[in-house]
Amino acid sequence: MNELAIIVLAAGKGTRMKSALPKVLHRAAGRSLLGHVLQVARALQAARVVVIAGPEMPGVAAEAAAIVPGAATAIQAERKGTGHAVAMAREALSGFTGRVLVLYGDVPLIQPETVSRLARNAAPLAVLGFEPEEPQGYGRLLRNAKGQVIAIREELDATPEERKVGLCNSGIIAINAELLWKLLPRLKDSNAKNEFYLTDVVGLTVAEGLPVGLEVCPAAEVAGVNDRIQLAGIEAGLQQRYRRQHMLNGATLTAPETVYFAADTVIGEDVVIGPHVVFGPDVRVGDSVEIHAFSHIEGATIAAGARIGPFARLRPGAEIGEDAHIGNFVEIKKAAIGKGAKANHLAYIGDAKVGAKSNIGAGTIICNYDGYEKHLTNIGAGVFVGSNTALVAPVKVGDGATIAAGSVITKDVPADALAITRADQQVREGWAARYRDIKKARKAAKAKG
């Protein structure tokens, strides 16, 4: 295949989204719609990538550069149709003589294998078609008696007979650069929308006596987004894809339909994931990990053999070591938990390091924020932290130390020491019985008036 360039059309306002955010920057599975499409460009190792944005959309250029370093952004100041939008990429593709693939920033389910097949089609122009259950609203691919594509007709411009055609146009094309730049100036806006349609290059190619290639894909793969309802549909489609992918790769999902992944979630082999687990962006899970129900994990790394949840929350920067246990209602933020360490219930560990085989008791809180700055807590290996302990950062606890339950630790604790800050217990014999008698007498007196 010749060298490949990709143009991504992303200038649409998305007015039906009813949002100040450009449509292509809305997210599904933790990644922008545009980001999903640009990942296809990365997978195809395109030599050049050009994103066509509208005016006053600086976030689009930043997103493109973050995902595909070196990606160019061209501005379509006046929205005059898809053909006009593609023409905006000419300067960025100056000198390019290979194959040009045109994608859409709001069509995030498209697969690299599909567009790679389209790009490899031998015809100078190839289009991607699909057959939806209901073709209403889509442009139709018109073919001659030999089955060759001869035109694309937008529905508003189609005749009643043409609207009966079930093969629809996805809008995605692959075309030789020389032919593209030759045909674009010939486009006319003599149509129902008075726009320059990219689809008209099909008829122009046929008029040149050149063949038009056709590839077909499942309808779901070219589903677009125009409103929040369709965005929810895209999310559902992505989740279905990711669940299947992770199960085929060796993970067990006990209730697959309740588990939600981000686009970049990495799951090892023999991982067991319980119901209602949610993965945010940037999560890596090692082999043989157990993640129990209702856990929420984002920006975290979980090493092999660890056990998480139920009802655990791992926030960005959480690093859970091998065979560590993070139990119910435990929150970890920007903290490294050592191999075999345990925080089994009701604890907050933030901006901290917990050494191997240390035990964090129920109700333990690391007080990492003083209202102005975050401070670090360093807990050594083999430390026992008793229940209901507060560690006021910055503080260090040496290896093998024990902290008595109910303590508030404000100073460093040496290795193998016992730290205890509770007040001495006092016992007053018979006090409770006397107190009950006093209360009963007062209540009786009040009742008599």
N, C-alpha and C positions, 0 to 999 in steps of 0.2 A: 504494500500500500504506500502511496505517496505520503509525503509529510502532511501532517494534519493540523489545521487551525480550527478553533471552535469559537463561534459567536453565540453569546447568550443574551437573548432579548429580555430585559428586565426594567423597561421604562414605564410600564403600566402603573397608573395611579392606584388602581384597586379600590375605587370609590365604594364598591359594595362591601368592602371590609369594614367601612366606617371607622377608620383608624388614622392617626397621624403618622404611623409607621408605614413605610413603603411595603406594599404587599409581599414582595419577595423576601423581606426580612422577618416576616412572621415565622414562627418556629414550629416544627413538628419533630418529635423524638429528640428534643434538645438541640436541634440544628436548624438554621434558617432554610427556607425553601430554596433560596439561591445556593446555599451551602451544599445541599444535597446534589444539585445539578453540577456544581463545580467539582464535587468529588468524582463525578463521571469524567470530567476533563482531566483530573489527576490520574485516574485509572487508565485512561487512553494515552497518557503521556503526550498530550498535544503540544506541538512546538510553540504555538501562540494561542492565547486566550484573550478575547475581547468581550467585555460586558457592556451592553448598551443600557445606560441609565437615563432617567429623566432629569430635568433641572431640579436643583435643590434636593438632591438625594445623596449627600456626602457619605451616608452610612453604607450605601451600596458599594462604592469604590473601596472603602475600608474593609468591608467583608470579603470582597473579591481578592484583595491583596493579601489578606490574612490566610485565606485558604489556598490560593494559587499564587505564590510569590512571583512577581513579574507580570501578573495579569494586567492588561490595559483596560481603562474605562473610557468609553466615548459617550458623549451626551447627545441625546435626541431632544433638542430644544422644542421642536414642534412635533407633536405626535400625529404623523400623517400615514400611519399604517406600517405593517411589518416589512414591506419592501423598502420603505424610507428608512426604517430603523436599521436594517442590515447595511444600507449604504453608508451609515455613520461610521462603520468599522473600516472603511477603505484606507484611511490614513494609517491606522494602526497595523494594517496588514500590507502596507506598502512593500513591494518586492517579493511577497509570498506567492508561490506558484503551485502549491500543492492542492490538497482537498480541503474544502471548507464545510464544516458541519454546523448547522444552525439549530440551537436548542432554545428552550424557554425557561426562564427563571422561576416560573410558577408551576412547573411540571416535574415534581421531585421524585416520582417513582420510576422514572426511566432508568433502565439498566445498562451498564457499560457494554455488555455482550450484544444488546440490541443495536445500539448506535454504532458499535464497531462493525457489526455485520452490514449496516447501512453504508458506512463509510467505505467498506471494501467492495461494495457493489460496482461492477465494471462499467456501468453506464455513466456518461458524463454528468448526469443529474439523476439522483435516486430519491424517492420519497418514501416516508414511513406511513403506512396505513393501518387501520384497525376496524373491527366490525363490532360496534356496540349493540346492545339489545335494543336501544332506542336511538336511531341516528338523528333525530330532530335536533337542530341547532348546530350541527357540524357541516363543514364543507365536504362535498362528495368527490371521490376519485372516479373520473370518467375514463372508461377504456373502450378500445375498438373491438371489432369482432375477433381479433387475434389475442385479446386479453392485454394489450399494451396500453399503458396510461397515456392519454392524449390531452387531458385537461383536469384542473381542479376547479370546481364551481362552489363558491360560497352559497350558503343556503338562501340568503336574501336575493341572490342573483340567479338561482336555479329555476328551471322549469318544473312543473308538476311531475313530469316523467323522470327528470334527473333526481328529484327528491326521493324517488323510490329506490335509488341505489343504496345498498347497505354498506359498501366499503367507504370509509370516511378518512378524511385527511387529518393527521396529527399536527401538521405544521412543521414537523421536523424534516429537514432535507440534508442531503450531502451533495455537493456540487463542486466541480473543478473551478478553481479561482478565476482562471481566464474567462470561462463561460459566465460566471457570476457577474463579473464587472462589465462584461459585454452586454448582458441582458438587463441589468438593473436600470440603466438610463432609458430603456424602452417601455418601462412600466407606465400604464395610464391609470388615472384615478376616475375613470368613467364607470363607476359602479354605485351601488346603493349607499355606500358610506363615503364616497368621494375620497377614498384612500388608495395608496399604492400597495397592492397586495403582493407579498412575496410569492404566493401561490401561482400568480400569473406567469412565473418563469417556466412553468411546465408547458403551457401553450406555446410560448416563445421558443422553447427548446425543440418542440415538435416541428414548429415552422422552419427551424434551421435544418430539419431533416435528421435530427439526432434522436436516439432512443432515450426513453425515460425509464429508469429502473424502479422496481417496487419491492419493498420489504414489508412484512406484516407482523404486528406484535399484539399481545393481549390488550384489550381496551383499558384494563386497570392500570397498565403501565404508563399510559399517556393522559391520565386524569389530571386536570388542572384545578386551580384554586381561584375562585372569584369571590367567595364569601366565607364566613366563619363555619358554616355548615359543611362546605366542601373541605375546609381545613381540617375539621374533625374527621371527615372521611379519609383524608390523606394520613392522618395520625393512625387511624385504625388499620389502614393498609400497611403502613410501615411496621406497626407492632406485630401484625400477623406474620410479616416477612421475618422480623428479627427473632420472634419466638421459634419459628420453624428452623431458622439458621442455627440458633444456639442448641436446640435439641438434637439436630443432626450432627452437631460438633461435639456431643457428649455430655450435655447438661440435662438434668432431670428437672422438669417444671411440673410440680404436682397439680397445679391449677393454671395451666398456661394462659387462659384468657384473662386472668387477673394480674399478671406480671407485666410491668412496663419497662422497656429498655430505652436507653438513649442510642443514637446512631453509632456512637463510638464505644459502646460497652464491650469490654473484652472478658470472656468467660472461659475458664479452663475446663479440663475434662473432669468427669465424675463430681461435678458441682450439683448440689441439690438445692433448689430454690422453692420455698413454700409459697402459699397464696399471698396475694396482695403486697408483693415486694415491688418497690419503685427504684429504678436506677436513673439518676441524673447524669449529666455529661461527665466524662473523664473518670471512668471507673474501670479498674483492672482487678479481676478475681482469679486467684491461683487455683490449682487443682485440688479436688477433694474438700472444698469448702462447703459448709452448710449455712444457708441463709434462711432463717425461719420467718414466719408470717409477719406481715405489716412492718417490715423494716424499710427505711428510706436511706439510700446511699448515693452520695454525690462527691465527685472529686477525690475519691478514696482508692487506696490500694490494699487489697486483702491477700495475704500470703497463704500458701498451701496449708490445708488442714484446719484453718480457723473456723470458729463457730460464731455466727452473728444472729442476734435476736432471740425471741421475737420482739417486735416493737423497739428495735434499735435504730438510732440515727447516726450515720457517719457523714460528717460534713467535710468540705474541701480541706485537704491537707491531712486527713486521717490515714495513718499507715499502720495496718494491723499485721503483726508478725505471725509466723508459723504457729499453728496450734493454739493461738490465743482465743480467749472467749470474751465476747462482748454481748451481754445479756439484755434482758428486757428493761426498757426505759433508761438505757444508757446512751449518752450523747458524747461523741468524740469529735473534736475540732482541732485541726492543725496540731496533731499529737501523734507520736510514734509509740505504739504498744508493743513491747518486746515479746520474744518467742515464749509461748506458754503462759503469758500473763493473763490475769482474769479480772474482769470488772463485770460481775454477773447481774447486777441489778441496781437501778435507781442511782445513777452517778453521772456527773458531768466532768469530763477531762478535756481541757482546752489549753493550747499553747504549752504542751508538756511532752516529757519523755518518761515512759514507764519501762523499767528494766525487765529482763527475762524473769519469768516465774513469780513476779510480784502479784499480790492480791489486793484489789481495791474493794473495800467493803461497801455495803449498801448505804446510800445517802451521802457518799463522799462528793464533795464539791471542790474543784480547783478554782480559786478566786483569782482569775487571770487579768481582770480589768479593773483599774482604779478610777474609772470615769474619764480618763484622758489617754492612757496608754495601756497596751497589753504587755504582760510580763511572763517570764518562763518559769516553769516548775520542772525540776529534774528529780525523778524518783529512781533510785538504783535498782539493782537486781535483788530478787528474793525478799522484797520489802512486804510487810503486812500492814495494811492501812485499815484500822478498825472502822466500823460503821459510824456514819454521821460525823465524819471528820471534814473540816474545812482547811485547805492548804492555801495560805495567802501568799501569792507570788509577789516577788521572786523568792523562791526557797528551794533548798536542796535536801534530799533525804538519802543518806548513805546506804550502801548495800547491806541487806540483812537487818535493817532497822525495823522496829515495831512501833506503830502509833496507836495509842489506846483509843477506843471508841469515844466519840463525843469531843475530841480534842480540836482546838483551833491552833494550827501550826503557823507561826509567824517568823520563826528562826530556823536556821539549818539544823538538821538532825544528823549526828555522826553515825557512821556505820555500826551496826549491831547494837545500837542504843535503843532504849525505850523512851518515847516522848509522850507525856501526858499533861494535859492542861485543864482537866476537870476540877471543879471545886470539890472539897472533901464532902463525902456523904454524911448527913446527919439523920439520926433516927430518934423520934420522940414517941415513946411507948404510950399507947392508949389515946393519942391525939385524934385519930380519925373517928373513934367512937364518940369522944366528947364533942367533937365538931358536929357530928350528925345529930346528937341530942340537942345542941343549941339551936340548930337550924329547924328541927322539928318543933321546938317550943315556940320559936318566933313565928312560924307559919301558923301554929294553932292559935296563938294570941291574935294574929292579924285576922283570922277567920271569924273570931268572936266579935270583932269590931271594937 
